[in-house]
Amino acid sequence: MKTIQDWLSEYGESHQNPTNKLVHWICVPTIFFSIVGLLYSIKLGEQLAPGLELNVAIVALALTIIYYIRLSPALSVGMLLFSLLCLFLAYRIEAAGMVLWQVCLGLFVAAWIGQFWGHKVEGKKPSFFQDLQFLMIGPAWLMSFVYARLGLQY
């Protein structure tokens, strides 16, 4: 089984170009949020609190955090905090009366266009063409830089 460092190093091999890295800092969190928002739009019929209904995003993120815990308990804390921020933003967008799935669909498409452009600049295919798990590693790769900046071990 690969360690988190194995995954991050392998992911980093196709993310060396500064422009592509910048694109990833914008687009990867946007894609993560847009997927959360799209899944948040699918309600499961159970009220968790006044104004908050159980949705597919909550279930999917619980499973996602388990995946990250398996790779790195420390890094999973940062991913949990980012996931909670995404849930909060989705809640606020809906509360503001916007159609969440439409907002998120637009963000999703725009961010993927950015990602593919970044990889064109890089001259390398996106890592997930090699292994779909890299779709989960991209956000963790960025979080690893946040941890390094804060002097935290992962």
C-alpha positions as CSV (number, residue, x, y, z in Angstrom):
1,M,0.0,0.0,0.0
2,K,1.3,3.5,-0.9
3,T,2.0,5.9,1.8
4,I,0.7,9.5,1.7
5,Q,4.2,10.7,0.8
6,D,4.3,8.2,-2.1
7,W,1.0,9.5,-3.4
8,L,2.0,13.2,-2.9
9,S,5.4,12.7,-4.6
10,E,3.9,10.9,-7.6
11,Y,1.2,13.5,-7.9
12,G,3.9,16.3,-7.7
13,E,5.8,14.8,-10.7
14,S,3.2,16.1,-13.1
15,H,2.8,19.4,-11.3
16,Q,6.2,21.2,-11.6
17,N,5.3,24.2,-13.8
18,P,4.6,27.3,-11.7
19,T,1.6,28.3,-13.9
20,N,0.1,24.8,-13.5
21,K,0.7,24.9,-9.8
22,L,-1.1,28.3,-9.5
23,V,-4.0,26.9,-11.6
24,H,-4.2,24.0,-9.2
25,W,-4.4,26.3,-6.2
26,I,-7.4,27.9,-7.7
27,C,-9.1,25.0,-9.6
28,V,-8.6,22.0,-7.2
29,P,-10.4,23.7,-4.3
30,T,-13.1,25.0,-6.7
31,I,-13.7,21.5,-8.1
32,F,-13.8,20.0,-4.5
33,F,-16.3,22.7,-3.5
34,S,-18.4,22.3,-6.6
35,I,-18.7,18.5,-6.1
36,V,-19.7,19.1,-2.5
37,G,-22.3,21.6,-3.6
38,L,-23.7,19.3,-6.3
39,L,-24.0,16.5,-3.8
40,Y,-25.4,18.9,-1.1
41,S,-28.2,19.6,-3.5
42,I,-29.4,16.0,-3.2
43,K,-31.4,15.9,-0.1
44,L,-32.1,12.7,1.8
45,G,-35.3,13.7,3.7
46,E,-34.0,13.8,7.3
47,Q,-33.8,17.1,9.2
48,L,-30.5,17.4,11.1
49,A,-31.2,20.8,12.5
50,P,-33.6,23.6,11.7
51,G,-32.9,24.6,8.1
52,L,-30.3,21.8,7.6
53,E,-31.4,18.6,5.9
54,L,-29.2,15.5,5.5
55,N,-27.8,15.4,2.0
56,V,-25.5,13.2,-0.1
57,A,-22.5,15.6,0.5
58,I,-22.5,14.9,4.2
59,V,-22.4,11.1,3.6
60,A,-19.8,11.4,0.8
61,L,-17.6,13.6,2.9
62,A,-17.8,11.2,5.8
63,L,-16.5,8.5,3.6
64,T,-13.9,10.8,2.1
65,I,-12.5,11.7,5.5
66,I,-12.2,8.0,6.3
67,Y,-10.1,7.6,3.1
68,Y,-7.9,10.5,4.2
69,I,-7.6,9.2,7.8
70,R,-6.3,5.9,6.3
71,L,-3.6,7.8,4.4
72,S,-2.7,10.4,7.0
73,P,-4.6,11.0,10.3
74,A,-2.9,14.4,10.6
75,L,-3.6,15.5,7.1
76,S,-7.2,14.3,7.4
77,V,-7.8,17.0,10.0
78,G,-7.1,19.7,7.5
79,M,-9.2,18.0,4.9
80,L,-12.0,17.7,7.4
81,L,-11.8,21.5,8.2
82,F,-11.9,22.3,4.4
83,S,-14.8,19.9,3.9
84,L,-16.7,21.6,6.7
85,L,-16.0,25.0,5.1
86,C,-17.4,23.7,1.8
87,L,-20.5,22.4,3.6
88,F,-21.0,25.8,5.2
89,L,-20.6,27.7,1.9
90,A,-23.1,25.4,0.2
91,Y,-25.5,26.0,3.1
92,R,-25.0,29.8,2.8
93,I,-25.5,29.8,-1.0
94,E,-28.8,27.9,-0.6
95,A,-29.8,30.2,2.3
96,A,-29.2,33.2,0.1
97,G,-31.8,31.8,-2.4
98,M,-29.4,30.9,-5.1
99,V,-29.8,27.6,-7.0
100,L,-26.8,25.7,-5.5
101,W,-26.5,23.0,-8.2
102,Q,-26.4,25.6,-11.0
103,V,-23.7,27.7,-9.2
104,C,-21.7,24.5,-8.6
105,L,-22.1,23.2,-12.1
106,G,-20.8,26.4,-13.6
107,L,-17.8,26.4,-11.2
108,F,-17.1,22.7,-11.9
109,V,-17.0,23.3,-15.7
110,A,-14.9,26.4,-15.5
111,A,-12.4,24.8,-13.0
112,W,-11.9,21.7,-15.2
113,I,-11.3,23.9,-18.2
114,G,-8.6,25.6,-16.1
115,Q,-7.2,22.3,-14.9
116,F,-6.8,21.0,-18.5
117,W,-5.3,24.3,-19.6
118,G,-2.8,24.1,-16.7
119,H,-1.8,20.6,-17.8
120,K,-1.4,21.8,-21.4
121,V,1.0,24.4,-20.1
122,E,2.8,21.7,-18.0
123,G,3.0,19.4,-21.0
124,K,1.9,16.4,-18.9
125,K,-1.4,14.6,-18.7
126,P,-3.4,14.9,-15.4
127,S,-2.4,12.3,-12.9
128,F,-5.9,10.8,-12.6
129,F,-5.6,9.4,-16.2
130,Q,-3.1,7.1,-14.5
131,D,-5.1,6.3,-11.4
132,L,-8.5,7.7,-10.4
133,Q,-7.3,7.9,-6.8
134,F,-5.3,11.0,-7.8
135,L,-8.6,12.9,-7.9
136,M,-8.6,12.5,-4.1
137,I,-4.8,13.2,-3.8
138,G,-5.0,16.6,-5.5
139,P,-6.7,18.3,-2.5
140,A,-4.4,16.5,-0.1
141,W,-1.4,17.6,-2.1
142,L,-2.4,21.2,-1.7
143,M,-3.1,20.7,2.0
144,S,0.4,19.3,2.4
145,F,1.8,22.6,1.3
146,V,-0.5,24.4,3.9
147,Y,0.8,22.0,6.6
148,A,4.4,22.7,5.5
149,R,3.9,26.4,5.6
150,L,2.4,26.1,9.1
151,G,5.3,23.8,10.2
152,L,2.9,20.9,10.8
153,Q,3.8,17.2,10.2
154,Y,1.5,15.0,8.1
